[in-house]
Amino acid sequence: MKTILSEQQLALTVKRLAHQILENNLSLENTVLIGLQPRGIWLSDRIVQELQKIVDPAHIQYGKLDITFYRDDIRKSLHIANATDIPFNLENRKVVLIDDVLYTGRTIRAALDALLAFGRPSKVTLCVLVDRRFNRELPIQPDYTGKTIDTIISQKVIVNWKETNGVDEVVLM
């Protein structure tokens, strides 16, 4: 097991991602943040908390998206559905999708399909904590990246959060 991001590094990375999102979406006007269920919401919650320290919280529109029924591997393994909470229309809005690890790209493809049920965004960007760049199966790249790592297929990237695992860290197994 190798530590990729320690607790302090993870906190700084989340803060940097929040600032980068704000830099490209000043005042967050016409921009919504969408955390991907289940694991992306821990990162998106933290990014929203950081943004609330910088801009008026009333300007932050934040939702959570479950992609279970849009996955292309739904028949291969059992997935438990999570709640989707998007209390606004996405029509002609800029969407920042937030997930913890970008691996094959299939989760993001499913998220793009699922988003269309809530309107047609004018633009979709992707924010990830960890980009496993050499394992992509689809032509999907992040716009905001916390950490890029090179891994082999047998390795796993585990993101631990205090809320669920008692510690904030990213490890490579």
C-alpha positions as CSV (number, residue, x, y, z in Angstrom):
1,M,0.0,0.0,0.0
2,K,1.3,3.4,-1.0
3,T,-0.1,6.8,0.1
4,I,-0.9,9.0,-2.9
5,L,-2.4,11.9,-1.0
6,S,-2.1,12.4,2.8
7,E,-4.8,14.1,4.8
8,Q,-3.0,17.5,4.5
9,Q,-2.4,17.0,0.7
10,L,-6.0,16.0,0.2
11,A,-7.3,19.1,1.9
12,L,-5.0,21.3,-0.2
13,T,-6.0,19.5,-3.4
14,V,-9.8,20.0,-2.6
15,K,-9.1,23.7,-2.0
16,R,-7.2,24.0,-5.3
17,L,-9.9,22.3,-7.2
18,A,-12.6,24.6,-5.8
19,H,-10.4,27.6,-6.7
20,Q,-9.9,26.3,-10.3
21,I,-13.6,25.8,-10.8
22,L,-14.3,29.3,-9.5
23,E,-11.5,30.7,-11.7
24,N,-13.2,29.3,-14.8
25,N,-16.8,30.0,-13.7
26,L,-16.6,33.4,-11.9
27,S,-19.4,34.0,-9.4
28,L,-20.8,30.5,-10.5
29,E,-23.5,32.3,-12.5
30,N,-25.3,29.8,-14.8
31,T,-23.1,27.0,-13.4
32,V,-24.2,24.0,-11.4
33,L,-22.1,21.4,-9.6
34,I,-23.1,17.8,-9.8
35,G,-21.5,15.1,-7.6
36,L,-21.7,11.5,-8.8
37,Q,-23.2,8.9,-6.5
38,P,-22.0,7.2,-4.5
39,R,-18.3,8.1,-4.1
40,G,-18.1,11.4,-5.9
41,I,-20.4,13.1,-3.5
42,W,-17.7,13.1,-0.7
43,L,-15.4,15.1,-3.0
44,S,-18.3,17.3,-4.3
45,D,-19.5,18.0,-0.7
46,R,-15.9,19.2,0.2
47,I,-15.6,21.3,-2.9
48,V,-18.9,23.0,-2.2
49,Q,-17.8,23.7,1.4
50,E,-14.7,25.4,0.1
51,L,-16.7,27.4,-2.5
52,Q,-19.1,28.6,0.3
53,K,-16.1,30.2,2.0
54,I,-15.3,32.3,-1.1
55,V,-18.7,33.1,-2.7
56,D,-22.2,33.7,-1.5
57,P,-23.7,30.2,-0.8
58,A,-26.9,31.4,-2.5
59,H,-25.0,31.4,-5.8
60,I,-24.0,27.7,-5.5
61,Q,-26.3,25.3,-7.1
62,Y,-25.4,21.7,-6.1
63,G,-27.0,18.4,-7.0
64,K,-26.2,14.7,-6.7
65,L,-26.6,12.3,-9.6
66,D,-27.1,8.5,-9.5
67,I,-26.1,6.7,-12.7
68,T,-26.9,3.1,-11.7
69,F,-29.4,2.5,-14.5
70,Y,-27.3,4.2,-17.1
71,R,-24.3,2.0,-16.6
72,D,-23.3,-0.4,-19.3
73,D,-22.3,-3.1,-16.8
74,I,-25.7,-3.2,-15.0
75,R,-26.3,-6.8,-16.2
76,K,-22.8,-8.0,-15.1
77,S,-23.0,-7.1,-11.5
78,L,-25.5,-5.9,-8.9
79,H,-25.5,-2.2,-8.2
80,I,-27.5,-0.6,-5.4
81,A,-29.2,2.6,-6.6
82,N,-28.6,5.9,-4.7
83,A,-30.7,9.0,-4.6
84,T,-30.6,11.6,-7.3
85,D,-31.1,15.1,-6.1
86,I,-31.1,17.7,-8.8
87,P,-33.7,20.3,-7.8
88,F,-33.0,22.5,-10.9
89,N,-33.2,22.3,-14.7
90,L,-29.9,21.9,-16.5
91,E,-31.1,23.4,-19.8
92,N,-28.4,25.7,-21.2
93,R,-26.5,25.6,-17.9
94,K,-22.8,24.9,-17.4
95,V,-22.4,21.7,-15.5
96,V,-19.3,20.7,-13.5
97,L,-19.4,16.9,-12.9
98,I,-17.5,15.8,-9.9
99,D,-16.2,12.3,-9.2
100,D,-13.4,10.8,-7.1
101,V,-11.5,8.6,-9.5
102,L,-11.4,8.6,-13.3
103,Y,-10.5,5.2,-14.5
104,T,-12.0,3.7,-17.7
105,G,-14.3,6.6,-18.4
106,R,-17.5,4.4,-18.4
107,T,-18.9,6.1,-15.2
108,I,-18.6,9.5,-16.8
109,R,-20.2,8.3,-20.1
110,A,-23.1,7.0,-18.0
111,A,-23.3,10.3,-16.2
112,L,-23.5,12.2,-19.4
113,D,-26.4,10.0,-20.5
114,A,-28.2,10.5,-17.2
115,L,-27.7,14.3,-17.2
116,L,-30.0,14.6,-20.3
117,A,-33.0,13.6,-18.2
118,F,-32.6,17.0,-16.5
119,G,-32.2,19.2,-19.6
120,R,-29.5,19.8,-22.2
121,P,-26.5,21.6,-20.7
122,S,-24.6,24.3,-22.7
123,K,-21.3,22.8,-21.5
124,V,-20.2,19.9,-19.2
125,T,-16.8,19.9,-17.6
126,L,-15.3,17.1,-15.4
127,C,-13.5,17.5,-12.0
128,V,-11.8,14.4,-10.5
129,L,-9.6,13.9,-7.5
130,V,-7.5,11.2,-9.1
131,D,-7.0,10.6,-12.8
132,R,-5.7,7.1,-13.7
133,R,-4.7,8.3,-17.2
134,F,-3.4,5.2,-18.8
135,N,-6.4,3.0,-18.1
136,R,-9.0,4.8,-20.2
137,E,-11.4,2.8,-22.4
138,L,-13.3,5.9,-23.7
139,P,-12.0,9.3,-25.0
140,I,-12.9,11.1,-21.7
141,Q,-10.4,13.5,-20.0
142,P,-10.8,15.6,-16.9
143,D,-10.9,19.4,-17.0
144,Y,-9.9,19.7,-13.3
145,T,-7.5,17.1,-11.8
146,G,-6.4,16.7,-8.3
147,K,-3.7,14.2,-8.9
148,T,-2.7,12.2,-12.0
149,I,-1.2,8.8,-11.5
150,D,0.1,6.0,-13.7
151,T,-1.2,2.6,-12.6
152,I,-1.5,-0.9,-13.9
153,I,-4.8,-2.7,-14.2
154,S,-4.2,-4.9,-11.1
155,Q,-3.8,-1.9,-8.9
156,K,-6.6,-0.2,-7.1
157,V,-7.0,3.5,-6.0
158,I,-8.8,3.8,-2.7
159,V,-10.1,7.2,-1.6
160,N,-10.9,7.2,2.1
161,W,-13.0,10.0,3.7
162,K,-13.3,10.7,7.4
163,E,-17.1,10.4,7.1
164,T,-16.9,6.8,6.0
165,N,-13.5,5.5,6.8
166,G,-12.3,7.6,9.7
167,V,-9.4,9.1,7.7
168,D,-8.9,11.4,4.7
169,E,-6.3,9.8,2.3
170,V,-5.8,8.3,-1.1
171,V,-3.9,5.1,-1.3
172,L,-2.7,2.8,-4.1
173,M,-3.1,-0.9,-3.4
